[in-house]
Amino acid sequence: MLNANGLELKRIKSKAETINIDNIKSALSVFNSDGFVIAYLDYKVLIGRIKNNALLFFNNESIEEKYIQRLRLFNEQKELLIWRLDVGLRGRLRIDDEGEETYVVDANQVLWGTDREKLSDGWIRLFEERGTELILPFDEIPVDNRKNRLFLKTRNYIDFHPETYQASYVDCRFTGFNKGEM
């Protein structure tokens, strides 16, 4: 069962750095871990896995750098966020359990999908009557239009203004997926 409001405040170590990314291959080299990928392309959004330095999407679909708006490579420990600029790709690598102590708020963002269809090779399609659908790299997810849903786990980083000490969110990353009750 998730917390009543879906939020959890923690204090952890974390560090972030801005990096230049030449292409998808160099992004995978920087990330250098298994995890998940969400690709926001000019024409669609793809969700897949990263395994052995390869992006895996349903039906062996691939992506090209020229269509990337944003790309998130993530797991529980780190995230590489990539975005497209006029001059090429740029990235932010955030790694937890290293660096300086900071406050974070973990949250579970409910995803679209009140029904499911099992696809081939460990993929599932979540959908709703209104036409929204997501293809995800899972064998089985218990979802329904009552309590059982799939969540995207996010981590939101807090910093304090040096003069007013006003707290605000300064970064956000994805950490994984969570099955649970609303």
N, C-alpha and C positions, 0 to 999 in steps of 0.2 A: 504494500500500500504506500502510495506517495504521501508526502506531507500535505496538509490541508490546502496550502496555497501553492504547492509545487516548488517552493524556494528553500534553499539551505545555505546559511552563511558559514564560511570556513575561513581559516587563516592558513595559507600555504606558502611555499617558496615558488617563485616563477620568474622567468626572464623572457624578454622578447627582443628581436633584432629585425631590422629591415634588410632585405637582401634583393639582389638583382637575379632574375630568372631568365635564362636564355630560351628554354623550351620545356616541354613536358618531361623529357628525359632528365634534364638537370633538376627539375622539381622533385622527381622521384629519388634522385641521388641525394638531394638535401634532406628530404623527409626520411628516407632510408629505414622504413618500418612498415609492418603490415597495419592495416586499418581500413577506414572507409574513405570514399571520395564523393563529393557532390560537385558536379560541373554545371555552372550556370552559363549556358551557351546563348548565342544570339537567337536561336530558334527553338530551344527546349532545355529542360533540366534533366540531367542524368544522375542517378545514384548508383554507386557500385562499391566494390571492394578494391583494396590494394593488397596484393600478395606477391611476394618475391620481386619487388620493384616493378610490378606491372599493374596497370589499371584494368579492372575486369568489370564490364558492363553486360547487361542482358543481351542475348543474341550476338555476343562478340562485337557490339557496337564500339566504335572508336571516336575520338575527338581530335580536332585540329586546333592549333594555337590561335589561328586567325578568327575563330568563332568564340573564344573564351571571353566572357565578361568577368566572371569570378570562378575560382576553383578552390575548393577546401579539401585538403588531405588531412585526416585527423584520426586520433585514437585517444585513449584515456590519458596519455602522458603529454601529447603535443599536437600542434596543428600548424600546417603551412597554408596560409591564406595567400592566394595569388589573384591579382587583378590586372586588367589590361589598361595600359596608357597609350597615348599616341605614339610613344617611342618604343613600346614593347611591353613585356610583362614585368611586374614588380611584385615582391612578396614580403610577408611578415611571418617569421618563424617564432612561435611561442612554445616554450618547454616548461612544464611544471616539475616540481621537486628539485629545481636548480635555481640559483639566483637569490634575489631578495624576498623577504617575507611580504606578503600582501593579503588583503582581504578579498575574498571572492564570494559570489553568490551562484550556487548551482541551481539550475532550473530545468524543468521538463516541459517542453513545448509540444502540445498535442498536434499530431499530424493528421492530415485529411485521411479519410478512409474508415468506413463503418462496415465494409464487407471485403472479402478477399477471394482471390482465385489463385490456386497453386499453378505455377508455370513450370517449365522444365529446368533441370540442372540447378536446383536450389534457389530459385527466384519465385517471388510472389508479387501479385498485383493487388494493391489496396485501392478501393474505389468507393464512390458514393453515388447515390441516384442523380445528384445534380451534375455528374459528368466528370468530376475531378478524379484523377488516378495517379498513383505512384507505383513504379516498379522498383522493388527492393531486393537486396541480396540475402533473403532469409527463406528457410524451408517452410516454416509455419509460424504464424503470428495469430494469437487469439484476439480478434477484434470483433466488435459488434456495435450496434447503434445505441447501446445502453452504457455499460461501464468500461469494458475492455477496449483499450486503445494503444496505439504505438506512439511513443514520445521521442522527440529529438532532445538529447541532453546537451545543454549549453552551460558554459562557465563564463560569468561576467566579472571582470576585474575592476576593483575599486581603488581610486586614489583620492587624496585630499588636497584641496587648494592650499598653498603654503601660507596665505595670509588669513583667509576666512575659515579654514579647516572644513569647508563644505565638501562633503563626500559626493563623488560622481563616478559613473561607469566610464572607464577609459579604454576598454577593449572587451571583446566578446569572442569566444571560440566554441566550436562544436567539440564534444567529447565522445559521443556515441549515441546509441539508441537504447530505449528502455521500454519494456512491455509492462503494462500495469493497469490498475483501475483508476478511473477518474474520481 
